[in-house]
């Protein structure tokens, strides 16, 4: 996975490229927290005043957008309570409560709130890894939630998911025996966690890449997943009735992403990445409002049987 680069007026966001001159400037009028979002941020940050909270979030958004102008940052999608709205969310929390030393990985997390929300809802923070290729995003998550490495024990691990030194491809584990605990704070890569991770959140991650790279990272994440029944990978990506390139125009900027259909996404995981019949794949189309358009997304999960 390539970091956002600024060369010859081109910005690279995964396999999506846009011209710097085309990137829309931040529109603060798009800021609109739901009551649930506002309550969560007030609890986490200690900022009770709505205007003060807005000012704080806009300051972090401006910094994040300068690092990489993702549409989800522009349209405040990074503030959504996405994971907690997933059908498998309670399953993930249950794994954290009941499975000894269960680990949750939030891959390609940007500076979003999913891993903070999971920790607030009871998944042991010391067993959560938040990973992104852009270390600035991880540090901005501390700023957004007013935490420090001392006050938030989750592991923030920068790294490139396509670098085998950070995440190599391993065959999905078939060993269901318990594994000894590992000190996540000592990690330099994800490779020591092959077959050890109970839940992986990959929201808004796969659709950054072309078809071949999506298969590559699916295999890489599958190798991390525990063989124990109920272990799960989930995500939320651009969807399509038929697989192919999907074009979205966000404030005059065209973003082209490769998208799977529910059928091709299911067959990729059940039969290509995992042995057929060993996982349950669930998909659901969801329409979201990106400034100016309604955009089709696919919520999905892959659970080991």
C-alpha positions in Angstrom: 0.0 0.0 0.0 1.5 3.3 -1.0 1.5 6.3 1.3 -0.2 9.5 0.0 2.4 11.2 -2.2 2.6 14.7 -3.6 4.5 14.5 -6.9 3.8 16.5 -10.1 0.5 17.7 -8.7 -0.7 14.2 -8.2 -1.9 12.7 -5.0 -2.0 8.9 -4.6 -4.6 7.4 -2.3 -4.0 3.7 -2.6 -4.6 3.1 -6.3 -6.8 6.2 -6.6 -5.1 9.2 -8.0 -6.3 12.8 -8.1 -4.8 16.1 -9.2 -3.9 18.4 -6.4 -5.6 21.3 -8.3 -8.8 19.3 -8.3 -9.0 18.6 -4.6 -11.9 20.5 -3.1 -11.2 22.8 -0.1 -12.7 21.8 3.2 -16.4 22.9 3.5 -17.1 23.3 7.2 -20.8 23.5 6.5 -20.8 19.7 6.0 -20.1 19.3 9.7 -23.2 17.7 11.2 -22.9 15.3 14.2 -25.8 13.0 15.0 -26.9 12.9 18.6 -25.1 9.6 19.1 -21.9 10.9 17.6 -22.1 14.1 19.7 -22.7 12.2 22.9 -19.8 9.8 22.2 -17.3 12.6 21.4 -18.4 14.6 24.5 -17.9 11.6 26.7 -14.5 10.7 25.2 -13.1 14.2 25.0 -14.6 15.9 28.0 -15.8 18.8 25.7 -19.4 19.4 26.6 -20.0 22.6 24.7 -21.2 22.0 21.1 -19.3 24.9 19.6 -16.1 24.0 21.4 -16.5 20.4 20.2 -17.1 21.6 16.6 -14.0 23.8 16.8 -11.9 20.9 18.1 -13.0 18.4 15.5 -12.6 20.9 12.6 -9.0 21.6 13.7 -8.2 17.9 13.5 -10.1 17.5 10.3 -8.1 20.3 8.6 -4.8 18.6 9.7 -6.0 15.2 8.5 -7.2 16.5 5.2 -3.8 18.2 4.6 -2.1 14.8 5.2 -4.3 13.1 2.6 -7.6 14.4 1.1 -9.7 11.3 1.4 -13.4 11.9 0.6 -14.3 10.4 4.0 -12.3 13.2 5.7 -13.8 15.9 3.4 -17.3 14.7 4.1 -16.8 13.9 7.8 -17.3 10.2 7.1 -14.4 9.5 9.5 -16.7 10.6 12.4 -19.4 7.9 11.7 -20.1 5.2 14.2 -19.7 2.7 11.4 -18.5 -0.4 13.2 -20.9 -0.1 16.1 -23.8 -0.3 13.5 -22.6 -3.6 12.1 -24.7 -6.7 12.7 -21.4 -8.5 13.9 -20.5 -5.7 16.4 -22.0 -7.4 19.4 -20.2 -10.6 18.3 -16.9 -8.7 18.3 -17.6 -7.3 21.7 -18.5 -10.8 23.0 -15.2 -12.1 21.7 -13.4 -9.4 23.7 -15.4 -10.4 26.8 -15.3 -14.1 26.6 -12.2 -15.2 24.5 -9.0 -15.1 26.5 -6.6 -12.5 25.0 -8.8 -11.8 22.0 -7.2 -9.3 19.7 -9.1 -6.7 17.6 -7.2 -5.2 14.6 -8.5 -1.9 13.0 -6.6 -1.9 9.7 -6.3 1.2 7.5 -7.9 3.0 10.4 -7.0 6.6 9.4 -8.0 8.7 12.5 -11.5 7.3 12.8 -13.3 6.4 16.0 -14.0 2.7 15.5 -11.3 1.3 17.8 -12.0 4.0 20.4 -15.7 3.1 20.3 -15.0 -0.6 20.7 -12.8 0.1 23.7 -15.5 2.3 25.2 -18.0 -0.5 24.7 -15.9 -3.0 26.6 -13.4 -4.6 24.2 -10.1 -4.5 26.2 -8.1 -1.6 24.9 -4.8 -3.3 25.6 -5.9 -5.9 23.1 -6.7 -3.5 20.3 -4.3 -2.7 17.4 -5.0 0.4 15.2 -2.9 0.3 12.1 -2.4 2.7 9.2 0.4 3.4 6.7 0.2 7.1 7.6 1.6 7.5 11.1 0.3 11.1 11.2 -3.3 9.7 11.2 -2.5 7.6 14.2 -1.1 10.6 16.1 -4.1 12.7 15.1 -6.4 10.1 16.6 -4.8 10.9 19.9 -5.4 14.6 19.3 -9.0 14.0 18.3 -9.8 12.0 21.4 -7.5 14.0 23.7 -5.6 10.8 24.7 -1.9 9.9 25.0 -0.1 6.6 24.8 -0.2 6.5 28.6 -4.0 7.2 28.9 -5.0 5.0 25.9 -3.4 1.5 26.1 -4.4 0.5 22.6 -1.5 -0.3 20.2 -1.1 2.3 17.4 1.1 0.5 14.8 2.1 2.3 11.5 2.9 0.0 8.6 2.3 -0.9 5.0 -0.1 -3.8 4.5 1.5 -4.7 1.2 5.1 -4.8 2.7 5.8 -8.5 3.5 8.1 -7.3 6.3 5.0 -5.8 8.0 2.3 -8.2 6.8 3.2 -11.3 4.9 0.7 -13.8 3.4 0.3 -17.0 5.3 -2.2 -19.8 4.8 -5.3 -19.5 7.0 -4.7 -21.2 10.3 -6.5 -24.4 11.2 -5.2 -24.6 14.7 -8.0 -23.9 17.2 -5.9 -24.4 20.3 -5.5 -21.4 22.7 -2.4 -19.3 22.1 -0.3 -17.5 24.8 -0.8 -13.8 25.3 1.4 -11.4 23.4 2.5 -7.9 24.4 1.1 -5.8 21.6 3.1 -2.8 22.7 6.3 -4.7 21.6 5.1 -5.2 18.0 7.0 -3.9 15.1 4.8 -5.6 12.5 1.7 -7.7 12.2 3.5 -10.9 11.3 3.8 -12.3 14.8 0.0 -12.4 14.9 -0.6 -14.9 12.2 -3.6 -17.1 13.3 -4.0 -15.0 16.5 -6.4 -12.2 15.7 -10.1 -12.7 16.7 -11.6 -9.7 14.8 -10.4 -7.5 12.0 -12.2 -4.2 11.1 -11.3 -3.1 7.5 -13.8 -0.4 7.0 -13.2 1.8 3.9 -9.9 -0.1 3.2 -10.4 -2.5 0.3 -11.9 -0.1 -2.1 -8.7 1.9 -2.2 -7.1 -0.8 -4.3 -7.5 -2.6 -7.7 -8.8 -6.1 -8.0 -5.5 -7.9 -7.7 -4.5 -5.9 -4.6 -7.8 -6.6 -3.0 -7.2 -10.3 -3.3 -3.7 -9.9 -2.0 -4.8 -8.0 1.1 -7.7 -10.4 1.7 -5.2 -13.3 1.8 -2.9 -11.4 4.1 -5.7 -10.6 6.5 -7.1 -14.1 6.4 -3.7 -15.4 7.5 -4.0 -13.3 10.7 -7.4 -14.5 11.6 -7.8 -17.1 14.4 -9.2 -20.5 13.3 -11.6 -20.5 16.3 -15.3 -20.4 15.3 -16.7 -16.9 15.4 -13.5 -15.1 14.4 -14.5 -12.4 12.0 -13.3 -9.9 9.4 -15.7 -7.0 8.4 -15.7 -4.0 6.2 -17.6 -1.2 4.5 -16.6 -0.5 0.9 -17.9 0.9 -2.4 -20.4 -1.6 -3.7 -21.7 -2.5 -7.1 -24.4 -4.7 -8.6 -21.8 -6.1 -10.9 -18.1 -6.0 -10.2 -16.1 -3.3 -12.0 -15.0 0.3 -11.8 -17.3 2.6 -9.9 -17.0 6.4 -10.5 -18.1 8.9 -7.8 -18.0 12.7 -8.3 -17.3 14.5 -5.0 -17.6 18.3 -5.3 -16.3 18.2 -8.9 -13.5 15.6 -8.3 -13.8 12.2 -9.9 -12.8 9.2 -7.9 -12.7 5.8 -9.6 -12.6 2.7 -7.5 -12.8 -1.0 -8.2 -15.8 -2.6 -6.6 -17.0 -6.2 -6.1 -20.6 -7.3 -6.3 -22.0 -9.3 -3.4 -21.7 -12.5 -5.4 -18.0 -12.0 -6.5 -17.1 -10.8 -3.0 -18.6 -13.9 -1.4 -16.9 -16.3 -3.8 -13.6 -14.5 -3.3 -13.6 -15.2 0.5 -15.5 -18.5 0.4 -13.5 -20.7 -1.9 -10.6 -18.6 -3.0 -9.2 -17.1 0.2 -10.6 -19.6 2.6 -11.5 -23.2 1.8 -15.0 -23.3 0.6 -17.6 -24.0 3.3 -15.3 -22.9 6.2 -16.6 -19.3 6.4 -19.9 -17.5 6.4 -20.0 -14.4 4.2 -22.7 -11.8 4.7 -23.2 -8.6 2.5 -25.6 -5.8 2.6 -26.0 -2.7 0.4 -26.2 0.6 2.1 -26.8 4.0 0.5 -24.8 6.9 2.0 -24.9 10.6 1.2 -21.6 12.0 -0.1 -21.8 15.7 -0.7 -24.1 16.0 -3.8 -24.7 12.3 -4.5 -26.1 9.1 -3.0 -23.3 6.5 -3.1 -23.8 2.7 -2.9 -21.7 1.0 -0.3 -21.5 -2.7 0.7 -21.3 -3.7 4.4 -19.8 -7.1 4.7 -18.5 -9.7 7.1 -16.6 -13.0 6.9 -16.9 -15.3 9.9 -15.0 -18.5 10.5 -17.3 -21.5 11.1 
